[in-house]
Amino acid sequence: MKALLLALGVALAAPGVALGAPAATPEHESNTQVPAGQLYYQPGPAPDRIVLSPAADAASGFAVSWRTDDSVSAPLLELAPLGDSPAFAASRRITAQTLPLASETGSAHFHHARVDGLAPGSAWLYRVQGNGRWSSWNRVVTAGGVDEPLTLLYFGDTQNKNLSHVTRVVRQAMRQAPQARLALFAGDLVSGGDGQDDIEWGEWHAAASPLLEEVVTAPAAGNHEYADLHEDTPQETKVLGSHWSRAFALPDNGDAAVPHTSYWFDHQGVRVAVIDGTSALEHDTGAQQARWLDAVLAANTRPWSIVMVHQPLYALRAGRDNAALIEHLGPVLQRHKVDLVLQGHDHAYGRRLLAGAGSSVLVSSVAGPKQYRLSGQAKATMAPTGEDTQFFQVLRLAADGLDYQSFTASGALYDAFRIQRQADGSKQLVEQEAGRIAPRNCDHRAATAKGRTDRCWE
């Protein structure tokens, strides 16, 4: 009987251990699933790491980035109208720009192709070329009209253990909102700094690839997308990592101080502007970025506006102070009545208003497993808050209102509100309490598996 059960894949309990008994506290896991000294995610002749990026006008086009080995230069993107027969043919071919990158996994070429001149709300298939190999045909739909409803996803930091722990969050988000046409990531996609940078990027792409290939994806750069140069010396400074400008083909319309990490785009009824918080705090570019943001928002003709920045204006974790962001960005956000400010960095959940009633809603969230504890100040000034929880957010925008929902990794509703547009053009925040689960914290866990008391989980 025992042999039969094993052959059928039925787990047998060890002597003295009941099936279904709670497991022991898990030990600290490595950040990637690739053992030290082994290589994985090496570039090859077939395209991989495909990302669909926004064009400044998402109604007329999009951009795609992908990777191959260094045998491929200036490959093609093919575009075909969406159809049901396999006997379709490409209607356009676009030659990509190629950027080299050497890493611990080998010499790679990253490719960027930009597609324009398409009709709003039109559906297409695209594929990208390698060396004698092509990717799958992937579906893309250009943005529709300004008044058409839009569903988008928002993720806080992924950063750690992307393959093992972030995969489930991305999949749950896609199940929760299969109609999503846009995904926003608030920075710290990877951790970096451990000699496995390219492997970490490989696992981030592996965790999110079904989303990245068919949903327009817009990230903000976090501090972990930067590297420390001349560390522990008086000349120490942060420089943007080499992967960032290669992994994404983002709009080239950012501030001159941070041309690769600030940008804006319009998608149906919303203008999205992305700020580089690390540069603002580390390189004193906050004032210049604020002037750029002021001009971008002043020119906005869409009914909704979202600003994304990695570091929160008001910190959730003890010992952090982002006063420079409040000083420089706060007045711009207030002047233009920005609807939402989406943030990450502090690895917990918190929501508050920038100032009084009617001002911008500031949200900080975390999608990955690294979890900090909230400060007393955050608990006193934000509601709801959350600890020890992986989240994703679904936003639905229409002409008359913006509906925001935050879900846990298992799909439970944690936070919800609506920004209702009034007949006179003003907006009102309406709390939506029904269906929310109780607030979560990590009071039940005194320390992490590595013994840290300032975190809920590593």
Residue pairs with C-beta under 8 A, 6 or more apart in sequence:
2 12
5 12
6 12
11 19
13 19
25 449
26 449
27 449
28 448
28 449
28 450
28 458
29 161
29 164
29 458
31 160
31 161
31 191
31 194
31 196
31 200
32 161
32 162
32 163
32 196
32 199
32 200
32 203
33 163
33 164
33 203
34 40
34 41
34 196
34 199
34 203
39 104
39 105
39 106
40 105
40 199
40 202
41 105
41 198
41 199
41 201
41 202
41 203
41 206
42 69
42 105
42 106
43 67
43 68
43 69
43 70
43 105
43 106
43 107
43 108
43 109
44 68
44 69
44 130
45 68
45 69
45 71
45 72
45 130
45 131
45 132
45 133
46 68
46 130
46 133
46 135
47 66
47 67
47 68
47 75
47 128
47 129
47 130
47 133
47 134
47 135
48 66
48 67
48 68
48 205
49 65
49 66
49 67
49 110
49 201
49 202
49 205
49 247
50 64
50 65
50 66
50 128
50 135
50 138
50 209
50 212
50 213
51 64
51 65
51 66
51 205
51 212
51 213
51 217
51 247
51 248
51 249
52 62
52 63
52 64
52 138
52 140
52 212
52 213
52 214
52 215
52 216
52 217
53 62
53 63
53 64
53 65
53 216
53 217
53 218
53 248
53 249
53 250
53 251
54 62
54 63
54 182
54 216
54 217
54 218
54 250
54 251
54 265
54 267
54 272
55 61
55 62
55 63
55 114
55 115
55 116
55 251
55 265
56 251
56 253
56 263
56 264
56 265
56 266
57 143
57 265
57 266
58 142
58 143
58 182
58 216
58 265
58 266
58 267
58 268
59 118
59 120
59 121
59 142
59 143
59 144
59 145
59 266
59 267
59 268
60 116
60 117
60 118
60 119
60 120
60 142
61 114
61 115
61 116
61 117
61 118
61 142
62 114
62 115
62 140
62 142
62 216
63 112
63 113
63 114
63 115
63 249
63 250
63 251
64 77
64 112
64 113
64 115
64 126
64 128
64 249
65 110
65 111
65 112
65 246
65 247
65 248
65 249
66 110
66 111
66 128
66 135
67 108
67 109
67 110
67 111
67 246
68 75
68 108
68 109
68 111
68 130
68 131
69 106
69 107
69 108
69 109
69 131
70 100
70 107
70 108
70 109
71 131
72 98
72 109
72 111
72 129
72 130
72 131
73 98
73 109
74 95
74 96
74 97
74 98
74 111
75 95
75 96
75 98
75 111
75 128
75 129
75 130
76 93
76 94
76 95
76 96
76 113
76 128
76 129
77 93
77 94
77 96
77 113
77 115
77 126
77 127
77 128
77 129
78 90
78 92
78 93
78 126
78 127
78 128
78 129
78 134
79 90
79 91
79 92
79 93
79 94
79 115
79 124
79 125
79 126
80 88
80 89
80 90
80 91
80 124
80 125
80 126
80 137
81 88
81 91
81 123
81 124
81 125
82 123
82 124
82 125
82 139
83 125
88 125
92 115
94 113
94 114
94 115
95 113
96 111
96 112
96 113
96 128
97 111
97 112
97 113
98 109
98 110
98 111
99 109
99 110
99 111
99 112
99 245
99 246
100 107
100 108
100 109
100 110
101 107
101 108
101 109
101 110
101 242
101 243
101 246
102 108
103 197
103 198
103 242
104 195
104 196
104 197
104 198
104 199
105 198
105 199
105 202
108 198
110 246
110 247
111 128
112 249
113 128
113 249
114 249
115 126
118 124
118 142
119 142
120 142
120 143
120 144
120 145
121 141
121 142
121 143
121 144
121 145
121 148
122 141
122 142
123 139
123 140
123 141
124 139
124 140
124 141
124 142
125 137
125 138
125 139
125 140
126 137
126 138
126 140
127 134
127 135
127 136
127 137
127 138
128 134
128 135
129 135
136 213
138 213
138 214
139 214
140 214
140 216
141 181
143 150
143 181
143 266
143 267
143 268
144 150
144 268
145 268
146 268
146 269
146 301
146 302
146 303
147 269
147 399
148 268
148 269
149 268
149 396
149 397
149 398
150 181
150 182
150 267
150 268
150 269
150 270
150 396
150 397
150 398
151 177
151 179
151 180
151 181
151 182
151 394
151 395
151 396
151 397
152 180
152 181
152 182
152 183
152 184
152 267
152 270
152 394
152 395
152 397
153 173
153 177
153 180
153 182
153 183
153 184
153 211
153 215
153 392
153 393
153 394
153 395
154 183
154 184
154 186
154 342
154 363
154 365
154 392
154 393
154 394
154 395
155 169
155 170
155 173
155 183
155 184
155 185
155 186
155 365
155 367
155 392
155 393
156 186
156 343
156 344
156 347
156 349
156 364
156 365
156 366
156 367
156 368
156 391
157 186
157 187
157 188
157 189
157 222
157 344
157 345
157 347
157 366
157 367
157 368
157 370
158 166
158 169
158 185
158 188
158 189
158 190
158 204
158 207
158 208
158 367
158 368
159 188
159 189
159 190
159 191
159 222
159 224
159 368
159 370
160 191
160 368
160 369
160 370
160 458
161 368
161 369
161 370
162 189
162 190
162 200
162 203
162 204
162 206
162 207
162 208
162 368
163 203
163 206
163 207
165 368
165 369
165 390
166 204
166 207
166 208
166 367
166 368
166 369
166 390
167 206
167 207
167 208
168 390
168 409
169 367
169 368
169 390
169 391
169 392
169 409
170 207
170 208
170 210
170 211
170 367
170 392
171 210
172 392
172 407
172 409
172 410
172 411
173 180
173 211
173 392
173 394
173 407
174 180
174 210
174 211
175 411
176 392
176 394
176 407
176 411
177 394
180 215
180 394
181 215
181 216
181 267
181 268
182 215
182 216
182 217
182 218
182 267
183 211
183 212
183 215
183 216
183 217
183 218
184 218
184 219
184 220
184 272
184 306
184 308
184 342
185 217
185 218
185 219
185 220
186 219
186 220
186 222
186 308
186 309
186 310
186 342
186 343
186 344
186 345
186 365
187 219
187 220
187 221
187 222
187 223
187 224
187 225
187 277
187 310
187 344
187 345
188 222
188 223
188 224
188 225
188 310
188 344
188 345
188 368
189 201
189 204
189 219
189 222
189 224
189 225
190 197
190 200
190 201
190 204
190 224
190 225
190 243
191 200
191 224
192 200
192 224
192 225
192 227
192 241
193 224
193 227
193 228
194 200
197 241
197 243
198 243
201 243
201 247
205 212
211 217
216 267
217 248
218 250
218 265
218 272
218 274
218 308
219 248
219 274
220 261
220 274
220 275
220 276
220 277
220 308
220 309
220 310
220 344
221 240
221 244
221 260
221 261
221 276
221 278
221 310
222 277
222 278
222 310
222 344
222 345
223 238
223 277
223 278
223 282
223 310
223 311
223 345
225 240
225 241
225 243
225 244
225 261
225 278
226 238
226 239
226 240
226 241
226 278
226 282
227 238
227 239
227 240
227 241
228 236
228 237
228 238
229 235
229 236
229 237
229 238
229 239
230 236
230 237
237 282
237 283
238 278
238 282
238 283
240 260
240 261
244 260
244 261
245 260
250 260
250 263
251 263
251 264
251 265
252 259
252 263
253 263
253 264
254 260
254 261
254 262
254 263
254 264
254 274
254 292
255 262
255 285
255 288
255 289
255 291
255 292
255 293
256 288
257 279
257 283
257 285
257 288
257 289
258 276
258 279
258 285
258 289
261 274
261 276
261 278
261 279
262 273
262 274
262 275
262 276
262 289
262 292
263 273
263 274
264 271
264 272
264 273
264 274
264 296
265 271
265 272
266 272
266 302
268 302
268 397
269 302
269 303
269 304
269 397
269 398
269 399
270 302
270 303
270 304
270 305
270 306
270 397
271 296
271 297
271 300
271 302
271 304
271 305
271 306
272 305
272 306
272 307
272 308
273 293
273 296
273 297
273 305
273 306
273 307
273 308
274 307
274 308
274 309
275 289
275 293
275 307
275 308
275 309
275 329
276 285
276 289
276 309
276 310
277 309
277 310
277 311
277 322
277 325
277 345
278 310
278 311
279 285
279 289
280 286
280 289
280 311
280 324
280 325
280 328
280 329
281 311
281 322
281 324
281 325
284 324
286 324
286 325
286 327
286 328
286 329
287 328
289 328
289 329
290 328
290 329
290 331
290 332
293 307
293 329
293 332
294 332
294 335
294 336
297 305
297 332
297 335
297 336
297 338
298 336
300 336
303 399
303 421
304 339
304 397
304 402
305 336
305 337
305 338
305 339
305 340
306 338
306 339
306 340
306 341
306 342
307 329
307 333
307 338
307 340
307 341
307 342
307 360
308 341
308 342
308 343
309 325
309 329
309 341
309 342
309 343
310 343
310 344
310 345
311 322
311 325
311 343
311 344
311 345
312 322
312 325
312 343
312 344
312 345
312 346
312 350
312 362
312 364
313 322
313 325
313 326
313 329
313 330
313 341
313 343
313 354
313 362
314 322
314 326
314 352
314 362
314 378
314 381
314 382
315 321
315 322
315 346
315 375
315 377
315 378
316 346
316 348
316 350
316 364
316 372
316 374
316 375
316 378
316 382
316 385
317 346
317 347
317 348
317 372
317 373
317 374
317 375
317 378
318 373
318 375
318 376
318 377
318 454
319 375
320 346
330 354
330 355
332 338
333 341
333 354
333 359
333 360
334 354
334 355
334 359
334 360
337 358
337 359
337 360
337 427
338 360
339 360
339 361
339 402
339 419
339 427
340 360
340 361
340 363
340 395
340 402
340 404
340 419
341 354
341 360
341 361
341 362
341 363
342 363
342 365
343 362
343 363
343 364
343 365
344 364
344 365
344 366
345 364
346 364
346 366
346 372
346 378
347 366
347 368
347 370
347 371
347 372
347 455
348 364
348 366
348 371
348 372
348 373
348 374
348 378
348 385
348 386
348 387
349 364
349 365
349 366
349 384
349 385
349 386
349 387
349 389
349 391
349 406
349 414
349 415
350 363
350 364
350 374
350 378
350 382
350 384
350 385
350 386
351 361
351 362
351 363
351 364
351 382
351 383
351 384
351 385
351 415
352 361
352 362
352 381
352 382
352 383
353 359
353 360
353 361
353 362
353 429
354 360
354 361
354 362
357 429
358 426
358 427
358 428
358 429
361 404
361 417
361 419
361 429
363 393
363 404
363 406
365 391
365 392
365 393
365 406
366 389
366 390
366 391
367 390
367 391
367 392
368 390
369 390
369 457
369 458
370 455
370 457
370 458
371 387
371 388
371 389
371 442
371 455
371 456
371 457
372 387
372 454
372 455
372 456
373 387
373 442
373 454
373 455
373 456
374 385
374 387
374 441
378 385
379 385
384 414
384 415
384 436
384 439
385 439
386 414
386 415
386 439
386 440
386 441
387 440
387 441
387 442
387 456
388 440
388 441
388 442
388 445
388 456
388 457
389 408
389 409
389 414
389 440
390 408
390 409
391 406
391 407
391 408
391 409
391 414
392 406
392 407
392 409
393 404
393 405
393 406
393 407
394 404
394 405
394 407
395 402
395 403
395 404
395 405
396 402
396 403
397 403
399 421
400 420
400 421
401 418
401 419
401 420
401 421
402 418
402 419
403 416
403 417
403 418
403 432
404 415
404 416
404 417
404 418
404 419
405 413
405 415
405 416
406 413
406 414
406 415
406 416
407 413
407 414
408 414
408 437
408 440
412 437
413 435
413 436
413 437
414 436
414 437
414 440
415 436
416 431
416 432
416 433
416 434
416 435
416 436
417 429
417 430
417 431
417 432
418 429
418 430
418 432
419 427
419 428
419 429
419 430
420 427
420 428
420 429
420 430
421 427
422 428
442 456
442 457
445 456
445 457
446 453
447 453
448 455
448 456
448 457
448 458
449 457
449 458
450 458
452 458
